[in-house]
Amino acid sequence: MGQVITRLAEQYDDLCIAAGYDLVDNGKNTYPVFTDLNTCSIKPDVIIDFSNPAALDKLISYSTANSIPIVVATTGFSQAQVKLLEKASKSIPVFFSANMSLGINLLIGLVKKAAKLLESNFDIEIIEKHHNQKLDAPSGTALAIADAINSVLEQKHEYVYDRHSRRKKRSRNEIGIHAVRGGTIVGEHSVIFAGTDEIIEINHTAMSKEIFAAGALRAAKFLYGKKPGMYDMNDLIDEN
């Protein structure tokens, strides 16, 4: 993702990559890459994080200490790490989204409307597919979709991740979430509303990683100059 963001940033007149942070510097970049944040001598306007949950503590500590806004596009955080982001947002602007695609966020808006209308007569299932190198399952986006659906339901639903050990009928008050890992699938998310004699399915397919990089760059431009607080794709979309 760092290389994709670097390539796309070159297409903007008002953006440039000032520096990078990675545990390994392959020497292929036109900007300096620091393997230790403590040695970073460049203060950027905004940080974009597409890395690993294990890097969050150091990044947030660096961002808050230097008053640098941060766009967090990494997934797989624990509840404690989400709380860390919320705490940081009291002193710096934090843009946090499980998925940087505008299309996915449109899908979330559509499934919320559908869930509200179909709650009483339809079962809800979410299927997500990703490449075989993805570490977290289900995806952060699948969980964000489930949370969005649950937020509009009159009766909150239970998330069920695996049914092979549950020898009983499907409950009405559950959302099934299923993860597929294989090959080089960039990202696919399907929300199925299954009723009596009819099925409604809403899908989003990512054809390349560029859609996430483009979203992250738009988020960085949006976040610059903002007051401390938690922001997400809804804020970016509303502003435009």
N, C-alpha and C positions, 0 to 999 in steps of 0.2 A: 504493500500500500504506500510505503514511503516513496518508492520510485514512481508509482502512478501519480501521486500528488505532485511530485517534483516535475514530472513531464507536463501535467495540466497547468501548473502554476506559471509555466513559461508562456502560456497563451494569454495571460492577464497582464495588462499594462500597470495595474495598481497592486500587484502582488509579487512577492519574491520570497524564496526560501532563504532565511538568514543563516540558519545552522540546523544541524540534525543531532539527535541523541540516539545512539544505538550501542548495544554491548559490543558490537563488532563494526569496525570501520573498514569497508572494502576498498576505499580510496577511489571510487568511481564518480564521486559527486563534485560539482563545481563549488560547493560551499563546505565549510568545515563540519565534520561530524565528531562529536565528543562522546567518548565511551564512559565518561564519568561526569555527572551533572555538576559536581563541585569544581570542575576545571573549566566549565563553560564561561567564556569571557564575553559572550555576545548576549545582549538582552533583547529578545524579540518582542513584537507587539502582541502576538497571540501564539499560543502553543496548540498544535494539533496532535492528539494522541491516538494512534492506531497501533497498539502494541499488545501487551499482555497484562492481565489483572495484577500480576506480581510487581509490575512497574509503577502501579498507581501511587503508593505511599510516597515514594521519592519524588514523583512528578508533582503531586499536590503540595508537598512540603516546599519544593523549589518554586512553584507558582505563587503560593501564598507569601513566601518570604520575599519574593521580588515583585509582588503585585502585578502578575502577568495573567491575563485572561486565558482560559484553557477550554478547548473543544475536545471532549472525551467521546471517542467513537469506538472504544474497546468494549467488548461484551464479556459476560461471564463473571461479573462482580458478585461478591457476597453482600448480604444486607449491611454488614458492618462497613464495607467499602462504599456502598451507596450513601450511608450516613456520613461518611468522611467527605464525600462530594458535597452533601448538603451543608455540612459545617463550613467547608471552604467557601461556599457560595455567599456566606455572610460577609466575606472580606474581598472576594474577587468575583468577576463574572464567570460562571461555569455553564457551558453548553453541553448538555448530556442527552444523547439519543441512542437507543439500541440499534437504530438503522438510519443512515444518512441519506437514503434515497427518498426523493420527493414522492415517487410512485408508491412506495410502501406506506408512507404517511397518508396518502390519499386512500389507500386500501383500508387503513385503520379507521378513517372517517366513515367509509362505506359500510364496513362490518359492524360498527357501532349502531348505525342507523338500522341495518338489517336485524341485528340481534334484538333491538328494542321492539321491533315489529313482530318478530317471529318467535320470541321467547317461549310462549306457551305451547307451541305445537311442533317445534323443530329441535332435533339434537344438533349439537355443535361440535365439530371436530377440526383440528388444525394439523396440517401436515407440512413439515419443513424439510428441505433437502439442501445439503451442502457438500462440499468437497471432502475428501478423505483425510485432510490435514487439520480440519477444524477441531478444536479441543473441547469446547463446551457443547452440551446437548441437554435439553433442547436449546435452540438458538435464543439469544436475547430478544430477537425480533418476534419469535413465536410467543414468548412470554409477554412481550409488550402488547401483542395482539390480544392474547387471552385476558390480560389486565384491562385493556380498553373495553372488551366485550363485557367483562364482569362489572365494569363501572356503571353500565347502563341497565343491568338486569335488576328486576325487582327482588329476586331471590338469588343471592350469590351462589355461584357454582364451584364445585371442587375440581381441581386439576388432576387428571388421571394420565400418568405417563406410560404405563405399561399394563396390559391386561392379561398377560399369560398366566399370572399368579392369582388372578381374581376369577374364581369359578362362580360367577353370578351374572345376572342380566345387567345391562347398562342402566345406570340411574338417569333419571331425567335431569337431575341437578349436577351434571358434570360436564366438563369440557375435556375432550380427549386431545392430547398433544403428542405427536409422533415425529421422531427424528430419523432421517435417512442420511447416511454418509457414504459417498462414493465418487470415484473419479475426480473430475475437475469442475463439478457443479458449482457455479458462483453463488447461487442462492435462489431458491424457489419457496414460495409460501402459498399455501392454499387453505382457505377457510370454507368448510363444508357445512351447510345448513340442510340437514336431512329430515324431511317430514314424511307424511303419509302420501305415497304415490308421487312425490316430487322432490327434487334436489336442487338447491341453489348453491353455486360454487363461485367464489371470488378468488382470483389468482393474481400473483405478481411473480414475474420471472426476471431476474437480473442476468443480463447477457454478458456483462463485463464488470470488473471492479471500478471502472471509471465513474459509474454513477454514484458510488459511495465517496470517491475522492472529490468529485465535483460538488457534492453536497457538503462535504467537510470544508472546502474552500469557501463556499457561500456562507457557511456558518461562521468561519473565521472573520470574514468581512462584516457580517452582521454583529459579531460580538465586540469588535473593536470600538472602544469608546462607551460601551454600555456600563451601567451601574452594577455593583455587586448583586448577585442573585442567580437563581437557577433558570436556565433557558432551554428550550428544546425546538424541534422542527415546527411545532405549531406556532411558536412565536415568530420564527423566520417567515413562515407562509403568511401569517396574518399581517406582517409588516409590508409584504409585497402585494 
